[in-house]
Structure formats: structure tokens, C-alpha cells
């Protein structure tokens, strides 16, 4: 026969084991792009993949290169625009999925962003809509052409780049 104390200790240990198992089950979501630890969301994209695509889209906005074409889907538009950005893929956009796997040391972040466009196009659609709203509201760009409005004009700087000035 076991004493009352040892029974409660056994029950406590069993409860702790069950809690640990439940925690493990929660974290088994796999990112469909990099195979890393995904997030508990409808698309399971990990934070690294999401933020990489987010930064690439913001780069397109900053350079006024956000594409507009009603004949193509958002994922096709963004993937095409990413290919045109400077400092792209060293392998001419032919990287295998292992090149953006979370354990890979030499990652191709541009191919990873393009893979996100193919894997979760509904996420890209949402991110593109957010980027267009940001461009219109915060940067004063027109949504149809995404050209700077009269309120924001670009002037050449001494170093050859452009800076925005307000009237």
C-alpha cells in the first residue's frame, strides 16, 4: 500500500508529464516554406519567412516599384517584382528548397520569398493590399499608378539618390 503523500506525488508527476506533452503538441506546426517551427495560424508560416517577405514588399514600396497589373494575381506580381530587384539570387532563381531550409547556413532569402508567393498566395494577396494602403496613406502615392502624389515629390540628392520633399 502507498501512503497518501506518495499517491499525490505520483499524481502530480503524471499531471506534469501530461502538461509537457500538451506543450509539445502545440509546437509541432511546421512552416511550409523553410520547414522550421511554424506559427499557429491558418498558413503556418514562421516569423522568419513572414518578415522576409514583409521586408521585400516594403523595399518595393520604398523604391516605388510596387507592381500594378489586373491580369496577374498578387503572388505572380510580387514574385515577378522580386526577380527584378537588385542583389537577387546568385543562382539565377533556380535554388532548390534546401537553399531556404531553416537549418541551411547559406540561405537564399530572395528564393524563399518567391517560394512563399507560390506556397501561400492568399497571404501575399493580403500583404500586397496592406502595402498598397500604406503607400497611399503614409507615402502619398496614388493606388492606381503608385506614382508620388503632388504632396510628395522626389528631388535628386548630391549622392545620386532621391529624397522626398513636402510642398
Order of alpha helices (4+ residues) and beta strands (2+ residues): alpha-alpha-alpha-alpha-alpha-beta-beta
